[in-house]
């Protein structure tokens, strides 16, 4: 089947997330807190045809190019001085402290003066390979040094009143002398760090609220002190009621200034060929803005993809309702499924059981519109020995099989996950935190073995890593079938709580600690599949028999319980038939998973 034909039948986004800085960087110096000259940096050109072809062949439909917008950075370029270290996290800087929303990071260009042209060439390459490009949209905050060179007339803060905390048409919230922190100047928590004074020249008199809503002249090291909060015409100190803001059909002239600027930003990147946006901390923005902005973006390109990073548990959310539901109602295609991720993490590190997933399968509309992931840049590497039970790269198999198989929504894999990148040791600003740094110039020790000097053929990978990457490819292929892209979910753990053959270990008197099973069925095609996963890291589950109750037969439009045939579409090659008592499975190895097509 051709690439265009594959794209035509794909009905769910399969997203590959990569940080340009690390993806193509094969420099293996890895000096902690090293400069770009010392440690190197990935480039737009490194994401070449070999890389894109390999990702497309693996089953991806979308490429999330994380951190491409120009950010505050400690690296200087002609006409662009380095930012003060006091307003940086790491020498490279945070991808979420954006300095110019209409430009891309010069670090990623062979010729920094032609960085936008090189980015456009990458967009063209992605389009040739049938990959839709997603970039970050960071609506809540910007770098303290924000100043657009590309469109200076649209720089945030231009024309703001500085004598009030809040004004509907200010871009920022401004500190007053009475606010905490003993008044001006702004005192950053960087005093005493190398090259730092704890002061920022632009805010010696006029201070601004941090990106995480801290109203203080002396934010702490734990705050988003390097960023400033954007104002959408709502004073967040007065609560969550935003009903006085304009509606989805409002004219541009009727909306707050920040709305107009953000609409210009979305239109700019859409016009360049960007096909979607991953919206950072979307729950901190008024829903009225999202309804207005998404509607306008879809009027420009109806198939633009909007995905929201959002957390309903965050007190900073701007709704009293479930914010994930509210974002979907505001026009988003997908929202983060953080609860399911955290639950599975707790199976390994927090004493939870697989059964505890069941309540999360009754979440209404968002169940089938969630982005599910086992890793992303904010979360730990699943192969790191300090987390996820310290079991290594194999843990990703059952976790991903369950998360990717549960619903019809988007799924996401973070570069390095597919070959077991462990993020071991300190890499710079964040220390040894089990994550691949997003703040520093760095390369991924295991991932460079797949890059293999720009060939992207895995030539230096070990056999286990090659096998793992192949397994993820099979998983993405399996969940591309109608049972998963169009079907419904039926959980089987509740029917097997009392089944002693459902994966019990030791003296357990109930089932469903380490074993999870569910059916996906598409009424249109009649296709059905059974997903089974063993989360245990060292125990082989033997003699497992899954009871498939009458309600499940009816769910699959079967009125009798015949002898159904089950065939694994992943890596075991196993096939078998059910009987009147259920389905007897082969031995399930530690961290093993099966996706069984039901014939």
C-alpha positions as CSV (number, residue, x, y, z in Angstrom):
1,X,0.0,0.0,0.0
2,X,1.4,3.4,-0.9
3,X,2.0,6.2,1.7
4,X,-0.9,8.2,0.3
5,X,-3.3,5.2,0.7
6,X,-2.1,4.6,4.2
7,X,-2.8,8.2,5.1
8,X,-6.3,7.9,3.6
9,X,-7.3,5.0,5.8
10,X,-5.7,6.4,9.0
11,X,-8.5,7.6,11.3
12,X,-6.6,8.4,14.5
13,X,-3.5,10.5,15.0
14,X,-0.4,8.5,15.8
15,X,2.0,11.1,17.0
16,X,5.8,10.9,17.3
17,X,7.2,13.5,19.6
18,X,10.7,14.7,19.1
19,X,12.8,17.5,20.5
20,X,14.8,18.9,17.6
21,X,17.7,19.7,19.9
22,X,18.3,16.1,20.8
23,X,16.7,14.1,18.0
24,X,19.5,14.4,15.4
25,X,22.4,15.3,17.7
26,X,25.1,12.7,17.5
27,X,27.7,14.6,19.4
28,X,28.6,12.3,22.3
29,X,30.7,14.7,24.5
30,X,27.8,15.3,26.9
31,X,29.5,17.7,29.2
32,X,27.2,18.6,32.0
33,X,26.0,22.2,31.5
34,X,28.0,22.2,28.2
35,X,27.6,24.8,25.5
36,X,26.3,24.3,22.0
37,X,29.9,24.3,20.8
38,X,30.8,21.6,23.3
39,X,27.8,19.3,23.2
40,X,26.3,20.0,19.8
41,X,22.7,20.4,18.8
42,X,20.2,18.8,16.5
43,X,19.3,20.7,13.3
44,X,16.2,20.8,11.1
45,X,18.3,19.3,8.4
46,X,19.0,16.3,10.6
47,X,15.4,15.3,10.3
48,X,16.1,14.0,6.8
49,X,14.3,11.7,4.4
50,X,15.8,8.6,6.0
51,X,14.4,9.6,9.4
52,X,11.0,10.6,8.1
53,X,10.7,7.5,6.0
54,X,11.5,5.3,8.9
55,X,8.9,7.0,11.1
56,X,6.3,6.8,8.4
57,X,7.0,3.1,7.9
58,X,6.6,2.5,11.6
59,X,3.1,3.8,11.4
60,X,3.2,7.5,12.5
61,X,0.8,10.0,11.0
62,X,1.8,13.2,13.0
63,X,5.2,14.6,13.9
64,X,5.2,16.8,17.0
65,X,8.3,19.1,16.6
66,X,8.7,20.1,20.2
67,X,10.5,23.3,21.0
68,X,10.9,24.8,17.5
69,X,9.7,28.3,18.4
70,X,12.4,30.8,19.3
71,X,13.1,30.6,23.0
72,X,15.2,32.6,25.5
73,X,18.7,31.1,25.3
74,X,22.2,31.6,26.6
75,X,23.6,31.2,23.1
76,X,24.3,34.4,21.1
77,X,23.9,35.0,17.3
78,X,24.5,38.0,15.1
79,X,21.9,40.5,15.9
80,X,20.6,38.4,18.7
81,X,22.5,38.6,22.0
82,X,22.4,35.8,24.6
83,X,19.7,36.2,27.3
84,X,20.8,36.9,30.8
85,X,21.3,33.7,32.8
86,X,19.0,35.0,35.5
87,X,16.0,34.4,33.2
88,X,17.1,31.0,31.9
89,X,16.7,27.4,32.9
90,X,19.8,25.7,31.4
91,X,22.2,27.2,28.9
92,X,20.0,26.2,26.0
93,X,16.9,27.5,27.7
94,X,13.4,26.2,28.1
95,X,11.4,25.5,24.9
96,X,8.4,26.9,26.9
97,X,10.0,30.3,27.5
98,X,9.3,31.7,24.1
99,X,11.1,34.8,23.0
100,X,9.5,35.4,19.6
101,X,6.3,33.6,18.6
102,X,6.8,34.3,14.9
103,X,10.3,32.8,14.7
104,X,12.1,29.5,15.2
105,X,15.1,28.7,17.3
106,X,18.4,29.6,15.5
107,X,20.2,26.7,17.2
108,X,18.4,24.4,14.8
109,X,19.6,26.0,11.5
110,X,22.8,25.4,9.6
111,X,22.6,29.1,8.7
112,X,20.9,30.8,11.6
113,X,20.0,33.8,9.4
114,X,18.0,31.4,7.2
115,X,16.3,29.5,10.0
116,X,12.8,30.1,8.8
117,X,13.7,28.9,5.3
118,X,15.3,25.7,6.8
119,X,12.2,25.1,8.9
120,X,9.9,25.5,5.8
121,X,12.1,23.0,4.0
122,X,11.5,20.5,6.9
123,X,7.7,21.1,6.6
124,X,8.0,20.3,2.9
125,X,9.9,17.1,3.6
126,X,7.3,16.0,6.2
127,X,4.5,16.7,3.7
128,X,6.3,14.6,1.1
129,X,6.3,11.7,3.5
130,X,2.7,12.2,4.5
131,X,3.4,13.3,8.0
132,X,1.3,16.1,9.5
133,X,3.4,18.6,11.6
134,X,2.3,19.7,15.0
135,X,4.2,22.4,16.9
136,X,3.8,23.8,20.4
137,X,1.3,26.6,21.1
138,X,2.2,28.0,24.6
139,X,-0.7,30.4,25.4
140,X,-0.2,30.9,29.1
141,X,3.2,32.5,29.3
142,X,6.3,33.8,27.4
143,X,9.9,34.5,28.3
144,X,10.7,37.6,30.3
145,X,12.8,38.8,27.4
146,X,10.0,38.4,24.8
147,X,10.5,40.7,21.8
148,X,9.4,39.8,18.3
149,X,11.9,40.7,15.6
150,X,9.8,39.2,12.9
151,X,6.7,41.1,13.8
152,X,7.7,43.8,16.3
153,X,4.3,45.5,16.0
154,X,2.8,42.4,17.6
155,X,5.3,42.1,20.5
156,X,3.6,41.2,23.8
157,X,3.6,44.1,26.3
158,X,3.7,46.8,23.6
159,X,1.2,49.5,24.7
160,X,0.4,48.0,28.1
161,X,-0.5,50.1,31.1
162,X,2.1,49.4,33.9
163,X,0.3,51.3,36.7
164,X,-2.5,48.6,37.2
165,X,-2.4,44.9,38.0
166,X,-5.1,44.1,35.5
167,X,-6.5,45.8,32.4
168,X,-8.6,43.9,29.9
169,X,-6.4,44.9,27.0
170,X,-3.0,44.5,28.7
171,X,-0.9,41.5,27.6
172,X,0.6,41.1,31.1
173,X,-0.3,41.4,34.8
174,X,1.8,44.0,36.6
175,X,3.0,44.0,40.2
176,X,2.3,46.9,42.5
177,X,4.5,48.1,45.4
178,X,2.1,46.5,47.9
179,X,2.5,43.0,46.4
180,X,4.6,40.4,48.3
181,X,8.3,40.3,47.9
182,X,9.2,43.7,49.4
183,X,8.6,45.8,46.2
184,X,10.9,46.5,43.3
185,X,13.2,45.4,41.8
186,X,12.1,42.0,40.8
187,X,14.3,39.6,42.8
188,X,14.9,36.3,41.0
189,X,15.9,33.1,42.8
190,X,19.1,32.9,40.8
191,X,21.3,35.1,43.0
192,X,24.6,33.3,43.6
193,X,24.3,31.0,40.6
194,X,27.2,31.2,38.1
195,X,27.0,34.5,36.2
196,X,23.8,35.6,37.9
197,X,22.9,38.6,40.0
198,X,19.2,37.7,40.8
199,X,18.1,40.8,38.9
200,X,16.7,41.4,35.5
201,X,17.2,44.9,34.0
202,X,13.8,45.1,32.3
203,X,12.0,44.6,35.7
204,X,13.9,46.8,38.1
205,X,10.9,49.1,38.4
206,X,8.0,47.3,36.6
207,X,7.6,43.7,37.7
208,X,5.2,41.1,36.2
209,X,3.4,38.0,37.4
210,X,5.1,34.6,36.8
211,X,3.8,32.0,34.4
212,X,2.4,29.9,37.2
213,X,0.3,32.8,38.6
214,X,2.7,33.9,41.4
215,X,2.2,37.5,42.3
216,X,5.5,38.4,44.0
217,X,8.6,40.5,43.5
218,X,10.6,37.5,44.8
219,X,9.4,34.3,43.1
220,X,11.0,31.1,44.3
221,X,13.2,28.6,42.5
222,X,10.2,26.3,42.3
223,X,8.1,28.8,40.3
224,X,8.2,29.5,36.6
225,X,10.3,32.5,37.4
226,X,11.7,32.6,33.8
227,X,8.3,33.3,32.3
228,X,5.5,35.9,32.6
229,X,1.8,35.2,32.6
230,X,-0.3,36.3,29.7
231,X,-3.7,38.1,30.2
232,X,-6.8,37.0,28.3
233,X,-9.0,39.7,29.6
234,X,-9.7,37.9,32.9
235,X,-8.4,38.8,36.3
236,X,-7.5,35.3,37.6
237,X,-7.4,36.6,41.2
238,X,-11.2,37.0,41.1
239,X,-12.0,33.4,40.5
240,X,-12.9,31.2,37.6
241,X,-16.0,33.0,36.3
242,X,-15.2,34.0,32.7
243,X,-18.7,34.3,31.3
244,X,-18.3,38.0,30.6
245,X,-15.7,37.3,27.9
246,X,-16.7,37.5,24.2
247,X,-18.3,34.5,22.5
248,X,-17.1,32.2,19.7
249,X,-18.5,34.4,17.0
250,X,-17.1,37.7,18.2
251,X,-15.5,40.0,15.8
252,X,-11.8,40.6,16.1
253,X,-12.4,44.2,17.2
254,X,-14.5,43.0,20.1
255,X,-12.0,40.7,21.8
256,X,-9.1,41.4,24.3
257,X,-5.8,42.3,22.8
258,X,-4.1,39.0,23.7
259,X,-6.8,37.1,21.8
260,X,-6.0,39.1,18.7
261,X,-2.3,38.5,19.0
262,X,-2.7,34.8,19.5
263,X,-5.0,34.6,16.5
264,X,-2.3,36.2,14.4
265,X,0.2,33.7,15.7
266,X,-2.0,30.7,14.8
267,X,-2.7,32.1,11.4
268,X,1.0,32.7,10.7
269,X,2.0,29.1,11.4
270,X,-1.0,27.7,9.6
271,X,-0.1,29.8,6.6
272,X,3.4,28.3,6.7
273,X,2.0,24.7,6.5
274,X,1.9,23.7,10.2
275,X,-1.0,21.2,10.5
276,X,-1.7,21.2,14.3
277,X,-0.9,22.6,17.7
278,X,-0.1,20.9,21.0
279,X,-1.4,23.5,23.4
280,X,0.6,23.8,26.6
281,X,-1.3,24.1,30.0
282,X,-4.5,24.7,28.1
283,X,-6.6,24.5,31.3
284,X,-5.2,27.9,32.5
285,X,-6.7,29.8,29.6
286,X,-10.4,30.9,29.4
287,X,-12.6,28.4,27.5
288,X,-14.2,31.4,25.7
289,X,-10.8,32.1,24.1
290,X,-10.5,28.5,22.9
291,X,-14.0,28.5,21.4
292,X,-13.2,31.7,19.5
293,X,-9.6,30.8,18.4
294,X,-10.2,27.2,17.4
295,X,-13.2,28.2,15.4
296,X,-11.2,30.8,13.5
297,X,-8.3,28.3,13.0
298,X,-10.7,25.8,11.5
299,X,-12.2,28.4,9.2
300,X,-8.6,28.8,7.8
301,X,-7.9,25.0,7.6
302,X,-10.8,22.8,8.7
303,X,-8.6,19.8,9.5
304,X,-6.1,21.6,11.8
305,X,-5.4,19.4,14.8
306,X,-5.7,20.8,18.4
307,X,-4.4,18.7,21.3
308,X,-4.5,20.0,24.9
309,X,-2.1,19.4,27.7
310,X,-4.5,19.9,30.6
311,X,-4.9,18.7,34.1
312,X,-8.3,18.8,35.8
313,X,-6.7,18.5,39.3
314,X,-4.8,21.8,38.8
315,X,-6.4,24.6,41.0
316,X,-5.3,27.1,38.3
317,X,-7.9,25.7,35.8
318,X,-10.4,28.3,34.6
319,X,-13.6,26.3,35.0
320,X,-15.5,24.6,37.9
321,X,-16.4,21.8,35.6
322,X,-14.2,19.0,34.3
323,X,-11.7,21.0,32.3
324,X,-11.0,18.1,29.9
325,X,-14.7,17.9,28.9
326,X,-14.8,21.7,28.6
327,X,-11.8,21.8,26.3
328,X,-13.3,19.1,24.0
329,X,-16.6,21.1,24.0
330,X,-14.5,24.2,23.1
331,X,-13.3,22.5,19.9
332,X,-10.2,20.4,20.8
333,X,-9.6,17.1,19.1
334,X,-7.8,15.6,22.0
335,X,-6.9,16.1,25.6
336,X,-4.1,14.5,27.7
337,X,-5.1,11.3,29.6
338,X,-2.9,12.0,32.5
339,X,-5.0,10.0,35.0
340,X,-4.5,6.7,33.1
341,X,-0.8,7.3,32.8
342,X,-0.5,8.0,36.5
343,X,-2.5,5.0,37.4
344,X,-0.3,2.6,35.5
345,X,2.8,4.2,36.9
346,X,1.3,3.6,40.4
347,X,0.8,-0.1,39.5
348,X,4.6,-0.3,39.6
349,X,5.5,2.4,42.1
350,X,2.4,3.1,44.2
351,X,0.6,-0.2,45.1
352,X,-2.2,0.1,42.6
353,X,-3.8,-2.9,40.9
354,X,-4.6,-3.2,37.2
355,X,-8.3,-3.3,38.3
356,X,-8.0,0.3,39.3
357,X,-8.0,1.2,35.6
358,X,-11.7,0.3,35.4
359,X,-13.2,3.5,36.8
360,X,-11.2,5.5,34.2
361,X,-13.0,3.6,31.4
362,X,-16.3,5.3,32.3
363,X,-15.4,8.9,31.5
364,X,-17.8,9.7,28.8
365,X,-16.8,11.7,25.6
366,X,-13.2,12.1,26.6
367,X,-12.5,8.4,26.8
368,X,-12.3,8.2,23.0
369,X,-10.8,11.7,22.6
370,X,-7.8,11.3,24.9
371,X,-4.1,11.4,23.9
372,X,-2.5,8.4,25.5
373,X,1.2,8.1,26.2
374,X,3.7,6.2,28.3
375,X,6.3,8.9,27.9
376,X,6.6,12.6,27.0
377,X,9.1,15.3,27.7
378,X,7.5,16.2,31.1
379,X,7.5,12.6,32.3
380,X,10.2,10.1,33.3
381,X,11.7,7.6,31.0
382,X,10.0,4.3,31.5
383,X,13.4,2.5,31.0
384,X,15.1,4.5,33.8
385,X,16.2,2.2,36.7
386,X,14.8,4.6,39.4
387,X,11.2,4.5,38.2
388,X,8.5,2.2,37.0
389,X,9.8,-0.6,39.2
390,X,13.3,-0.3,37.8
391,X,12.4,-3.0,35.2
392,X,13.9,-1.4,32.2
393,X,12.6,-0.9,28.6
394,X,10.4,-4.0,28.6
395,X,7.9,-2.2,30.9
396,X,6.8,-0.1,27.9
397,X,5.2,-3.1,26.3
398,X,2.2,-3.8,28.5
399,X,1.8,-0.2,29.4
400,X,1.7,1.0,25.8
401,X,-0.4,-1.9,24.6
402,X,-3.1,-1.1,27.2
403,X,-3.0,2.7,26.8
404,X,-2.8,2.7,23.0
405,X,-5.5,0.0,22.8
406,X,-8.1,1.4,25.1
407,X,-9.8,4.1,23.0
408,X,-10.1,5.6,19.5
409,X,-8.2,8.8,20.3
410,X,-4.7,9.9,19.5
411,X,-1.6,8.0,20.8
412,X,1.8,9.4,21.3
413,X,5.3,8.0,21.5
414,X,8.3,10.1,22.6
415,X,11.5,9.7,20.7
416,X,13.8,7.3,22.5
417,X,11.0,5.3,24.1
418,X,11.0,2.9,21.2
419,X,14.6,1.9,21.8
420,X,14.7,2.1,25.6
421,X,16.4,5.4,26.1
422,X,16.9,5.4,30.0
423,X,18.0,9.0,30.7
424,X,20.5,7.9,33.4
425,X,22.5,10.5,35.3
426,X,22.6,14.2,35.5
427,X,22.4,16.1,32.2
428,X,22.4,19.7,33.4
429,X,19.8,22.1,34.8
430,X,17.4,19.5,36.1
431,X,20.0,17.1,37.5
432,X,19.4,13.3,37.6
433,X,15.6,13.3,37.4
434,X,15.0,10.3,35.0
435,X,14.1,12.6,32.1
436,X,15.9,13.6,29.0
437,X,16.7,17.2,29.5
438,X,14.8,19.9,27.6
439,X,16.9,22.7,29.0
440,X,20.4,21.7,27.9
441,X,22.5,20.9,24.9
442,X,22.6,17.1,25.0
443,X,22.4,13.9,23.0
444,X,20.6,10.7,23.9
445,X,23.2,7.9,24.5
446,X,21.1,5.1,23.2
447,X,19.1,7.0,20.6
448,X,22.3,8.0,18.7
449,X,22.8,4.3,18.0
450,X,19.6,4.4,16.0
451,X,20.5,7.7,14.3
452,X,23.8,6.0,13.3
453,X,25.4,9.0,11.8
454,X,22.3,10.3,10.0
455,X,21.3,6.9,8.5
456,X,18.5,6.3,10.9
457,X,18.8,2.6,10.4
458,X,19.5,1.4,14.0
459,X,22.9,0.1,12.9
460,X,24.5,0.5,16.4
461,X,21.5,-0.8,18.4
462,X,21.6,-4.0,20.5
463,X,19.3,-6.9,19.6
464,X,16.9,-6.1,22.5
465,X,16.6,-2.5,21.3
466,X,16.0,-3.6,17.7
467,X,13.4,-6.0,18.9
468,X,11.7,-3.4,21.0
469,X,11.5,-0.9,18.1
470,X,10.0,-3.6,15.9
471,X,7.5,-4.5,18.6
472,X,6.3,-0.9,18.8
473,X,5.9,-0.9,15.0
474,X,3.7,-4.0,15.3
475,X,1.6,-2.4,18.1
476,X,1.0,0.7,16.0
477,X,-0.1,-1.5,13.1
478,X,-2.4,-3.6,15.3
479,X,-4.2,-0.5,16.7
480,X,-4.8,0.8,13.2
481,X,-7.5,-1.8,12.5
482,X,-11.2,-0.9,12.7
483,X,-11.7,-2.5,16.1
484,X,-9.4,0.2,17.5
485,X,-10.0,3.2,15.3
486,X,-13.8,2.9,15.2
487,X,-14.7,0.4,17.9
488,X,-16.0,0.5,21.5
489,X,-14.4,-0.8,24.7
490,X,-15.5,-3.6,26.9
491,X,-13.5,-4.3,30.1
492,X,-13.1,-7.9,31.2
493,X,-11.4,-7.5,34.6
494,X,-14.7,-6.9,36.4
495,X,-16.0,-10.3,35.2
496,X,-12.8,-12.0,36.3
497,X,-12.3,-10.7,39.9
498,X,-13.4,-14.1,41.3
499,X,-11.7,-16.2,38.6
500,X,-8.7,-17.9,40.2
501,X,-7.1,-18.5,36.8
502,X,-7.0,-14.8,36.0
503,X,-3.3,-14.2,36.8
504,X,-3.1,-14.6,40.5
505,X,0.3,-14.7,42.1
506,X,1.2,-16.2,45.5
507,X,-1.5,-16.1,48.1
508,X,-3.7,-13.5,46.3
509,X,-7.4,-14.2,46.8
510,X,-8.6,-11.8,44.2
511,X,-7.7,-11.4,40.5
512,X,-6.6,-8.4,38.5
513,X,-3.5,-7.2,40.3
514,X,-1.1,-7.6,37.4
515,X,-3.3,-8.8,34.6
516,X,-5.6,-6.6,32.5
517,X,-7.8,-7.6,29.6
518,X,-10.4,-5.9,27.5
519,X,-12.2,-6.3,24.2
520,X,-12.5,-3.7,21.4
521,X,-15.3,-4.2,18.8
522,X,-16.4,-2.3,15.7
523,X,-20.0,-3.0,14.8
524,X,-19.5,-1.6,11.3
525,X,-16.9,-4.0,10.2
526,X,-17.7,-6.7,12.7
527,X,-14.0,-6.8,13.7
528,X,-13.2,-7.7,17.3
529,X,-9.9,-7.9,19.3
530,X,-8.9,-9.0,22.8
531,X,-6.0,-7.1,24.5
532,X,-4.3,-8.9,27.4
533,X,-1.3,-7.5,29.3
534,X,0.8,-8.9,32.2
535,X,2.2,-5.9,34.1
536,X,4.4,-8.0,36.4
537,X,8.1,-7.5,35.9
538,X,9.4,-10.9,36.9
539,X,6.5,-13.4,37.1
540,X,5.3,-15.5,34.1
541,X,1.6,-15.9,34.4
542,X,0.8,-19.5,33.7
543,X,-2.5,-21.3,33.2
544,X,-4.4,-18.1,32.6
545,X,-8.0,-18.5,31.5
546,X,-10.1,-15.4,30.6
547,X,-13.8,-15.6,31.2
548,X,-15.7,-13.8,28.5
549,X,-19.3,-13.3,29.9
550,X,-22.6,-13.3,28.0
551,X,-22.7,-9.4,28.0
552,X,-19.4,-9.5,26.1
553,X,-20.9,-11.8,23.5
554,X,-23.7,-9.4,23.0
555,X,-21.3,-6.5,22.9
556,X,-19.7,-8.3,19.9
557,X,-23.2,-9.0,18.4
558,X,-22.9,-12.7,19.1
559,X,-25.9,-14.4,20.6
560,X,-24.2,-17.8,21.2
561,X,-20.8,-18.7,22.6
562,X,-19.2,-20.5,19.8
563,X,-15.6,-21.7,19.6
564,X,-14.0,-18.4,18.6
565,X,-10.4,-18.3,17.2
566,X,-7.9,-15.9,18.6
567,X,-4.7,-14.9,16.8
568,X,-1.9,-12.7,18.3
569,X,-1.0,-9.8,16.0
570,X,2.0,-8.8,18.0
571,X,5.1,-11.0,18.5
572,X,4.1,-14.4,20.0
573,X,2.7,-16.0,16.9
574,X,0.2,-17.8,19.1
575,X,-3.3,-18.8,18.0
576,X,-6.0,-20.7,19.9
577,X,-9.7,-21.3,20.4
578,X,-12.1,-20.5,23.2
579,X,-14.5,-23.0,24.8
580,X,-17.5,-22.9,27.0
581,X,-15.4,-21.8,30.0
582,X,-13.5,-19.0,28.2
583,X,-10.1,-18.6,26.6
584,X,-7.0,-20.5,27.8
585,X,-3.9,-18.4,27.1
586,X,-0.3,-19.5,26.7
587,X,2.2,-18.5,29.3
588,X,2.3,-14.7,29.6
589,X,5.9,-13.6,30.1
590,X,6.8,-10.7,32.5
591,X,5.8,-7.4,30.9
592,X,4.2,-9.2,28.1
593,X,1.2,-8.2,26.0
594,X,-1.0,-9.7,23.3
595,X,-3.5,-8.2,20.9
596,X,-5.6,-11.1,19.7
597,X,-7.8,-10.8,16.7
598,X,-11.0,-12.6,17.2
599,X,-12.1,-14.7,14.2
